Amino acid sequence: MSESRIDIAALSDEALVARIRAGDQRVFEAWYLAFFESLWRFACRFAPSSATAKDAVQDVFVSIWSQHDKFMVQTSVRAYLYGAVRQRALRYMRHERVVHQAEVLAEATGATWGMGMGGGPSQPDEFIEVAERRAAIRQAVRALPERQREALSLWFTHELGTAEIAIVLGVSDRAVRKLLEKARSRLTHVLRHSETL
C-alpha cells in the first residue's frame, strides 16, 4: 500500500511549522516539492544564473532543515520562503556583481586613457595604472551602502528598470532613482579622484 500524498495547501502555516519543527520529513519534502519551481523562477530574477537560482532555493531549504527544531516564521510561510530565497540569491549576486562591475567599469573608463583602439595597456606603467584603477572601483562598489549596491546591481548587471527594482526592493520608484543617483555619484567621484592620483 502506497503512502498518501501530503497536501501542503491543506495545512495552516501554524500546522506546517509545527510539523517541520517536530522533524516530519514527509511534510518537509512535500513542502519543498510544492514550492521549488515557483521559488526557482523567482530566484532567477536575482541570481546570476539559473543554476545559481536553483542553489539559492536549495540552500534555503537545507538551512531550514538543518535547524528544523528552531524553525519559526513571523509572517506567513510563503512570505518567509520568498524573502529568504531573495536574500540568498542577492547574496550570490553581490559576490559576482562586485567583480563584474569592477571589470566593466574599468574597461569602459580605460577607453578614455588613450591606450589605443580598445586594446589593453602596452606599457608596464599602464598595467599598473589599470590594476590600481580596477582596485579602486572594486573598493568603491564594496563601500556603497547595501541598498545602493543592490539597486545598482539590479540596474547594471540584470538590466532591470526602476519600476522593477522598486518591486524587488520593496520601495518606491522615486526611492530607486535616488539610490541609483547616489551610487553613480559616489562611483564617479572615486573614478575622478583616482585619475588625479
N, C-alpha and C positions, 0 to 999 in steps of 0.2 A: 504494500500500500504506500503510495507516494505522499510526501508531506504536503499539506495545503500551502498555497502561496499566501504571504502576508500582504494585506492591503494597507500600505503605508498611509494612504489618504484617509482611511477609516480611523486612524489613530489620532487622538488630540496631541498637541505639542507636549503637554504635560506627560501623557502616557508614553510617547515616544522617548522623551528624555529619561523617564524613569526606567524604561526597559533597556536603554543603552547604558545607563549608569549601573544597572544590575548585571551587565555583561551579556545581554541577549544577542548573540552573534547573528542569528537568523534575521532579526529585526534590523540590525545594523547593515547587513548585506542587502536586504530589501530596500532600505533607505538609500544606500549607495546607488543601487541599480535604478531606483526611481528618479534620482536627481542627477546622475552623472552626465547624461547628454546635454541637458539644459545648462548645467553649470559649465561644462566644457565649452559650449557655444558662447556663453557669457564671458568666460576667461579668455577666449580668442580675441576679444575686443581689447584686452590689455596686454596680454602676454606677447613676447617677441615672435613666437611661432605656435603652430598648432600642437606640436609635441610638448612645448613648454606649458601651454594651457592645460594639457592633459596632466602633466606633472603637478601643476598647481592644485588641480582638483584632487588628485590622489593624495598629495601631501596633506591637504586639509583633513581628509578622512582618516589618513594614517595617524595624524596628530590627535584627532578626536579619539580614535580607538585606543591609542597608546595610553591615554589618561581618561578612559571612558567612565571610570568611577568618580571622576571630578567634573564631568560634563555638565555645564549649566548654560542656560540661554536666558538672556534678559528680555529680548524681543520675541519675535516668532522664530521658529526653527528655520523657516525658509529665508527670512531676512538675515539670520545668523550665518547660514551657509553662503549666501551670495556675498555678504560682507567679508567673510573670511577668505573666500576664493578671490575676490577682488584684491584684497590686501596681499595675498600670496603672489598673485600674478603681477601686481605692481612691484613687488619686491624683486621678482625676476627681471622685470623690465628696467627697473632702476639700475641694476647692475650692468645690463647690456647697453643701456642708453648712454651712460656716462662715457663709456669707451667710444661708442658710435658717434655721439655728438662731438666729442673732442676731435675725433679724426675728421669728421665732415667739416666742422668749423675751421680746423687748421688748414685743410685743403682749400676751402673757399677763401679764406683770408690770405693764404700763401700766394694766391694768384696775383695779389696786388704788390708783391715784393719785388717784382721784376726778375723772376727766376727763369725767364724764357717762356716758351709756348706750352705752358701747362706741365712741363717736365719737373722732376724733383730737383732738389738742390744739387749744384755741381761742385761747390767748393766746401772744404771742411767747415769753414765758419758758418756757411748756410745750413749745414746739417745740424750744427749746434743750435743755431737760431730757431730752426723748425722744431727741434726737440724741446727747447725751452718754451716756445710758444704753445706747443701741444700740452705740455705740463701745466702751463698757466691756465689754459682753457679747461682742462680736466679739473684742476683745483677750483676754478671759478664755478663750474657746474656743480661740483660736490658741495660748495659753500652756499649755494642757493637754499633758501628755506624750502622745506619739503613740498609745500603746496605749489610753489613756483616751479620746482623741478618736475613735479607731476604734470602740471599744466603744459610746461614746455615740451616734455617728452610726448605727451598725447598729441600735441600740435605738430611737433617737429618729426618725431620718429613714426608715429602712427597716422599722421596726416588727418586728424580729426578736426572738425570745425569747432568754433567756440560754443555753439549750442550743444554739440555732442559732448564736449569736455565738461560743460556745466552739468549735464545729466550724470556723467561718471563721477564727478567730484561732489555732486550734491550742492552746488552753489548757483548763483545767477549768472547769466551770460555776461553781464557787466563785470562781475567779480572775476570771471575768467580773463576778460580783456585786461583788467588791471594786473592780474598775476602775470600774464604774458608780457605786458609793457614793462613791469618791474624786472622780470627775468632778463629780457632783452637789454634793458638799460644797464643792468649790472654787468652782463657779459660784454657789452660794447665798451663800457668803462675799463674793464680788465684788459680787453684787446688793445684799446688805445694806449693804456698805461704801459702794456708790455712792449709796444712799438717804440716808446720813448726811452726804454731802459737800455 
